[in-house]
Amino acid sequence: MTWNESAGTVSRAFDEWLHSERNIRAFLRLSTAWSERGYDSSWSRAEESFAAVFDPDRHYGDEHVDIFDSSVGGLWPTDYTWMLQAATLKDAVTAFEVYLEKALEEALHRRRYEKDGQRVSLRLAVGKNQESPGWRTIVAAHRVLGTIVDTDSVKEVRALRHLLTHQHGELRTEEIRERFCEAATEATLEEYERSYVGGKVHLGEARVLKCLDWLGAVVRSADPPVWEIEWGQGTLPAEELYSAKCVELVRCP
């Protein structure tokens, strides 16, 4: 028996990630559809409400726009869509990072070793006052297991997540704008839709889904060696993990 996603021979961490990833994609798809219908309905109600009181002697004819704006709390469709796509991408990166940590914990689970005459187990190295191992530790540990998880694509997605999380997507300099601008995509946009310094990074559903695909590809490359250690014939490279300072020794009772 070997690792096989279709057959379900995967790690527990992969199962959890797959469930989360499917939910994240459904969240994006359903929320997009529901918001489109909701905004269309709000716009129609605003037009109908204004039409019922329209007086050519008192009104300019576009007051329904203010009615609509009030009904949605000032959150127009383009802003809602951007927030939805940003939330989707951030959640996807979080699910990815959670998988990487849990997969390592699964590989370490129940392993016992003799070290300097002591019976010990291994746990992921965690910095002082930290709840989880740092990114470098996660990357190094998976590298020891045989998988590169900090690919160029992952670095790009995590940098975008950082921009969304810590700068709310704001492109504060021309350098940052160029760093996160997708030239091919923006070439298809109207001038007013394109990114600019001081504005927010352009996302779009296609870009978000591409980022999810990149993360998923890395998860699928990282899981087979984890599964082999936990369920197959693989051996945990304990000494290599310890030498790389990815794990700490815990004395067994």
Phi, psi and omega in degrees: 000135180233171178299130181204111182298318182296324181275352180082010177272079183225171178286162176297323179298321179294317178304315180295317179297316182299319178297315179296317183295321177295319178296320180297316178295320179294321177303314179295313184295311183291316181296323177297312181295315182294320180293323178298315179293320180295317179292320177299319180294318179296321179294317180296318179295322179295317178297316181294319180296319180288321180300328182291338183240006186300131177227113183300340180277344184241340187245152177274336178111351180240020180295341177298336178296317178294323178297316179297313182302318179294321184291334180256011177065026180081000180267098183280162186307317182296322179291319179299315181298319179297315180297320179297314181293323177295317179297320179298313182295317180297318180294324179295320178293320178299314179299323178297312182292323177297318178302311184302319179290313182295326178297318178294318178299323179294321179293328181276344188302131174066007178280134179232143184219161171263125180222114180054042177079005180245145174276120185228159169241172182244145171221154180299138180291130181235134180293164180300133179064021178250149179268332184228159177294152178287166182301318181298322178295316179300313181298314182296320181294316178294328177296320177298323179284349174111010183236134173270111182258346177261058178293169178301322180295317179295319178300320180294316182293318180292326176293321178294317177301319179298317179299317181292322185281316189259347177231010182052034176078006184286132178268094192277340179222164177296325178298316179293321179300314180294326181297322186251005179278131172263097187304316183297321179289314184293336178294338180270355184266159172291156184306317184289345181271346187283156183290152179207157180298127183100342178265187181263153178298139177282131179254271183090144183299320182299319180293318180297314180295325177296319178297319178297321178296318179299314180296318180297323179296322180289319177301317182290338175275333183277335188284323181307313179294328177294315180298319180299322180290317184279322189236342183257219183255009182288155179244132178290123179281072187300314182297320179295320178296319180292318180295326179278003178061032178272338184229161175242151178270137178237120182292130179280145178297000000 
